Amino acid sequence: MADKKQNKRNNKNYDDDYNPRFKRQRKKVCVLCSDKNFELDYKNADQLKKFVNEKGKILPRRTTGACAKHQRDITTAVKRARHIAILPYTQN
């Protein structure tokens, strides 16, 4: 009896932590690493708005998909743009 249950489980080829409600998402690729021509500039507000949410907060790595090195560059660029009033600190 237990062998039949094992065979049914093995036929599906699922992982141990498989849950049909949640689809496995692909790992995001860093935009700055993948496109060598893309340069991050603190003076370009349109470019920086991709990395800031509607409230003005900097989006985390898990949302932007940036690597650690480029996330630090994004943070620095956004803070510089805020300091010289290109980007607002908050949006109401």
Residue pairs with C-beta under 8 A, 6 or more apart in sequence:
12 18
28 62
28 64
28 65
29 65
30 65
30 66
30 67
30 70
31 38
31 64
31 65
31 66
31 70
32 38
32 40
32 66
32 67
32 70
32 73
33 67
33 70
40 47
40 70
40 73
40 74
40 77
41 47
41 77
42 48
42 76
42 77
42 78
42 80
42 81
42 84
42 86
43 81
43 86
45 81
45 86
45 87
48 74
48 77
48 78
48 81
48 86
48 87
49 87
50 64
51 58
51 59
51 64
51 66
51 74
51 78
52 58
52 59
52 78
52 87
53 59
54 91
55 90
55 91
56 87
56 88
56 89
56 90
56 91
58 74
58 75
58 78
61 67
61 68
61 71
64 71
64 74
66 74
78 87
81 87
82 88
82 89
